[in-house]
Amino acid sequence: MKSVSLDAQLMTLRTLWGAMAISTVTLAGIDHHLRGSTPPPPAPPESTVLALTAVAASLAVVSLVLPRRLYAQAVAARGKPIEGVVTDAQLAPRVQLFMTPFILSLALSESVSIFGFVIGRLGGPQLHSLALFGAGTALSLLRFPTRGSLS
């Protein structure tokens, strides 16, 4: 079986990251376009907007905590401790352990932007939807995979 280099594995992770980061920006662009080209729907109750914003904020926190814990558990269960100078050969096996928590973190980050899109399409305040688009995009940008992410 042919071994795949760490650089190639990181490129795969970065491709996934790029696609998810672009999707959050695309949602914001679609919402902006639709706001200008369609008549606004009646505004939803403020309690609905606040509830959706609270759920999105909760997902943002979960996106920061849960994937890290899952990765730490996977490394503790299956990984070997890395001591001294870290080499590509030591990091390469960790990519498989990193993949699932990484994808989960991207999906949770994108869900924050999706809630911004939903609030925008419901006719909610643009400030709420823009804040959620910004938070979702920032969370996605924080996830850029590097060698340091694996150690």
C-alpha positions as CSV (number, residue, x, y, z in Angstrom):
1,M,0.0,0.0,0.0
2,K,1.4,3.4,-1.0
3,S,2.0,5.9,1.7
4,V,0.6,9.4,1.2
5,S,2.8,12.3,2.2
6,L,1.7,14.6,5.0
7,D,1.7,17.5,2.5
8,A,-0.8,15.7,0.3
9,Q,-3.0,14.9,3.3
10,L,-2.9,18.5,4.5
11,M,-3.9,19.6,0.9
12,T,-7.0,17.4,1.2
13,L,-7.9,19.0,4.5
14,R,-7.2,22.5,3.1
15,T,-9.5,21.8,0.1
16,L,-12.3,20.8,2.5
17,W,-11.6,23.9,4.5
18,G,-11.7,26.2,1.5
19,A,-15.0,24.7,0.2
20,M,-16.6,25.3,3.6
21,A,-15.2,28.8,4.1
22,I,-16.4,29.8,0.6
23,S,-19.9,28.4,1.3
24,T,-20.3,30.7,4.3
25,V,-19.4,33.7,2.2
26,T,-21.7,32.5,-0.6
27,L,-24.6,32.3,1.8
28,A,-24.1,35.9,2.8
29,G,-23.9,36.9,-0.9
30,I,-27.1,35.1,-1.7
31,D,-28.9,36.7,1.3
32,H,-27.6,40.2,0.2
33,H,-28.8,39.6,-3.4
34,L,-32.2,38.4,-2.3
35,R,-32.7,41.3,0.1
36,G,-32.2,43.7,-2.8
37,S,-34.2,41.8,-5.4
38,T,-37.3,40.5,-3.6
39,P,-39.9,42.3,-1.4
40,P,-39.1,41.7,2.3
41,P,-41.3,39.3,4.1
42,P,-43.1,40.4,7.2
43,A,-40.7,40.6,10.2
44,P,-40.8,37.5,12.4
45,P,-41.5,37.9,16.1
46,E,-38.4,39.2,18.1
47,S,-38.5,36.0,20.2
48,T,-38.0,33.9,17.1
49,V,-35.0,35.9,16.0
50,L,-33.5,35.8,19.5
51,A,-34.1,32.0,19.8
52,L,-32.4,31.4,16.5
53,T,-29.5,33.6,17.4
54,A,-29.2,31.8,20.8
55,V,-29.1,28.4,19.0
56,A,-26.4,29.7,16.6
57,A,-24.3,31.1,19.5
58,S,-24.6,27.7,21.2
59,L,-23.4,26.0,18.1
60,A,-20.5,28.4,17.8
61,V,-19.4,27.4,21.3
62,V,-19.9,23.7,20.6
63,S,-17.8,24.1,17.4
64,L,-14.9,25.3,19.5
65,V,-15.1,22.7,22.3
66,L,-16.5,19.4,20.9
67,P,-14.0,18.8,18.0
68,R,-11.0,19.5,20.2
69,R,-12.2,17.0,22.8
70,L,-12.9,14.4,20.2
71,Y,-9.5,14.7,18.7
72,A,-7.8,14.6,22.1
73,Q,-9.7,11.5,23.0
74,A,-8.8,9.9,19.7
75,V,-5.1,10.7,20.1
76,A,-5.2,9.4,23.7
77,A,-6.8,6.2,22.6
78,R,-5.0,5.4,19.4
79,G,-2.1,7.8,19.0
80,K,1.4,7.6,20.3
81,P,2.7,10.6,22.3
82,I,5.1,12.7,20.2
83,E,8.2,13.8,22.1
84,G,11.1,16.0,21.0
85,V,11.3,17.3,17.5
86,V,8.1,16.5,15.5
87,T,8.6,14.9,12.1
88,D,6.1,14.5,9.2
89,A,6.3,10.7,9.7
90,Q,5.0,11.2,13.3
91,L,2.2,13.5,12.2
92,A,1.0,11.6,9.1
93,P,-0.9,8.9,11.1
94,R,-2.7,11.7,13.1
95,V,-4.4,13.0,10.0
96,Q,-6.9,10.1,10.1
97,L,-7.6,10.9,13.7
98,F,-8.0,14.6,12.9
99,M,-10.3,14.2,9.9
100,T,-13.7,13.5,11.7
101,P,-13.3,16.2,14.3
102,F,-12.1,18.7,11.7
103,I,-15.1,18.1,9.4
104,L,-17.4,18.3,12.4
105,S,-15.9,21.7,13.4
106,L,-16.4,23.0,9.8
107,A,-20.0,21.8,9.7
108,L,-20.8,23.4,13.0
109,S,-19.1,26.6,11.9
110,E,-21.1,26.7,8.7
111,S,-24.3,26.1,10.7
112,V,-23.8,29.4,12.4
113,S,-23.9,31.1,8.9
114,I,-26.9,29.0,7.9
115,F,-28.8,30.4,10.9
116,G,-27.8,33.9,9.7
117,F,-29.3,33.0,6.3
118,V,-32.5,31.7,7.9
119,I,-32.9,34.9,9.9
120,G,-32.3,36.9,6.8
121,R,-34.9,34.9,4.7
122,L,-37.4,35.2,7.5
123,G,-37.2,39.0,7.3
124,G,-35.3,39.4,10.6
125,P,-33.0,42.3,11.3
126,Q,-30.0,42.5,8.9
127,L,-27.7,43.1,11.9
128,H,-28.5,39.7,13.3
129,S,-27.9,37.9,10.0
130,L,-24.7,39.8,9.3
131,A,-23.4,39.0,12.8
132,L,-24.0,35.3,12.3
133,F,-22.5,35.4,8.8
134,G,-19.4,37.1,10.3
135,A,-19.2,34.6,13.2
136,G,-19.6,31.6,11.0
137,T,-17.0,32.9,8.5
138,A,-14.6,33.7,11.4
139,L,-15.0,30.3,12.9
140,S,-14.3,28.7,9.5
141,L,-11.2,30.8,9.0
142,L,-9.9,29.7,12.4
143,R,-10.0,26.1,11.3
144,F,-7.2,26.4,8.6
145,P,-5.4,23.0,9.0
146,T,-1.6,23.2,9.6
147,R,1.0,20.8,10.9
148,G,0.5,22.4,14.3
149,S,-3.2,21.4,14.2
150,L,-2.1,17.8,14.3
151,S,0.2,17.9,17.2
